[in-house]
Amino acid sequence: MADETVLTARELYRFYRAGEEETLALRGVSLRVSRGETLAVVGPSGSGKSTLLACLAGLDEPSGGEVRVGGVRISHRPETERARMRARHIGVLLQTRNLLPHMSIRDNIRLAQRAAARRPVASAQELLAQVDLAERARALPRQLSGGELARAGLAVALANSPDVLLADEPTGELDGTTEQVVLTLLRDRAARGCAVLIVTHSAEAVCAADRVIGLEDGRTVSAPAAPERQEAHDVSG
């Protein structure tokens, strides 16, 4: 059987120095995510989860180790090359959202698609329909509710049909109903063949994952198996 691994991290280290002080944010973290798989990364605040996601996305450079997407190394390249690879192959949903405040939701998606410099698989309007925001296409981010912002950010992350979707606390500020909507959308993307990695504190997000790994003090630690996943929730409500 062919190797379906899409995202690989090998022995990632990340050091930060401030004067004489050195902080070790990551200490030899390795992981793999396969096509169609959802992996949850859990751990206490300050354990290195967001640093890990930034290195996986090519938003930050690891001090040691490497990241590969589809077998191609994204780490230890010039920022322009990392940005090009990210635009084409990686969708990123950040905790602080990934929307430019002065642009409509539709224009945020179109901007992300232009960055990939290739014909998009789905139009901005089609992506907004997938996350049930078709009627809010012209709205600015400040005009959206928290749940709408989460779905709009997801639409931007999916703008270029990425091979990998990285989400940092995608449901952290949502109510239970909206959280289930977003998690169902993430699971649907995995079902279409995307490799999905979620950094989360949410028990519900862990339930939605196929596998779970833990981080503590920048190292991987054993984590409980993902609880049995419930049936997909209706996202039409």
C-alpha positions, -999 to 999 in steps of 0.1 A, spaced: 0 0 0 13 35 -10 24 58 18 -4 83 23 16 105 47 11 142 38 27 161 67 59 150 84 78 167 112 112 151 123 130 160 155 118 197 156 136 220 180 129 256 186 150 279 208 144 315 217 171 337 232 166 369 251 200 382 263 215 355 285 182 335 287 173 307 264 138 292 262 133 257 247 99 258 231 102 225 212 125 196 221 127 170 194 90 168 183 82 143 155 48 135 140 30 124 109 -4 131 95 -19 111 67 -44 120 40 -79 119 53 -67 118 90 -75 142 118 -48 146 145 -54 165 177 -25 180 196 -32 187 232 -13 200 262 -13 228 288 -7 264 279 30 271 273 37 235 262 47 245 227 15 237 207 13 271 189 50 271 182 47 236 167 18 248 145 38 278 133 68 256 124 45 231 106 30 260 86 63 275 77 53 307 96 83 301 118 116 283 113 126 254 136 161 257 151 166 220 143 148 193 124 126 196 94 90 197 81 79 181 48 46 185 30 39 159 4 75 148 7 88 183 -1 108 201 26 92 234 36 115 243 65 149 260 62 140 278 30 137 315 23 105 331 35 93 337 -1 96 300 -9 78 290 23 50 315 16 46 301 -19 44 265 -7 20 275 21 -3 293 -3 -5 263 -25 -5 234 -1 -13 245 35 -45 260 50 -39 278 83 -67 288 107 -51 308 135 -66 314 170 -66 352 162 -83 344 129 -69 349 95 -90 377 81 -79 412 70 -103 436 88 -107 461 60 -117 436 34 -150 417 29 -151 380 36 -153 373 -2 -123 395 -9 -103 378 19 -108 345 1 -100 359 -33 -68 374 -19 -57 340 -5 -65 325 -39 -44 351 -58 -14 342 -35 -14 307 -49 -10 320 -84 -32 292 -100 -68 287 -109 -89 279 -78 -108 247 -76 -138 265 -60 -149 301 -62 -151 324 -32 -189 322 -33 -188 284 -35 -165 282 -4 -188 306 15 -217 284 6 -199 254 20 -196 271 54 -231 285 52 -221 321 47 -231 328 12 -254 356 22 -226 373 42 -201 375 13 -199 413 14 -197 416 52 -165 429 69 -151 408 97 -163 433 124 -199 427 112 -198 389 119 -206 370 150 -180 348 167 -194 317 150 -195 334 116 -159 346 121 -148 310 127 -165 297 96 -152 327 75 -117 320 87 -121 284 77 -133 293 43 -101 314 38 -80 285 51 -96 263 25 -94 288 -3 -68 268 -23 -80 232 -15 -50 226 7 -34 192 12 -29 201 49 -52 221 72 -37 234 104 -61 248 130 -50 266 162 -79 264 188 -105 267 160 -134 263 185 -119 281 215 -144 309 218 -175 292 204 -206 279 221 -213 242 220 -236 243 189 -213 264 168 -183 243 179 -200 212 165 -207 230 132 -170 239 128 -158 204 139 -181 188 114 -168 211 86 -132 200 96 -142 164 95 -158 169 61 -125 183 48 -106 153 61 -131 130 44 -122 147 11 -86 137 16 -71 166 35 -46 160 64 -60 179 93 -41 189 125 -60 206 153 -42 223 183 -69 223 210 -80 223 246 -115 212 236 -127 177 247 -152 179 217 -123 185 193 -105 155 207 -136 134 202 -136 145 165 -99 133 160 -86 100 147 -55 103 168 -43 124 197 -7 134 208 2 153 238 28 181 243 44 190 276 74 213 280 81 211 243 82 173 242 57 147 230 41 127 258 16 99 258 -19 111 254 -52 93 260 -67 77 229 -93 98 212 -128 90 227 -152 73 204 -164 98 179 -201 106 178 -221 107 146 -216 138 125 -239 167 136 -262 184 112 -246 217 101 -277 232 85 -290 246 117 
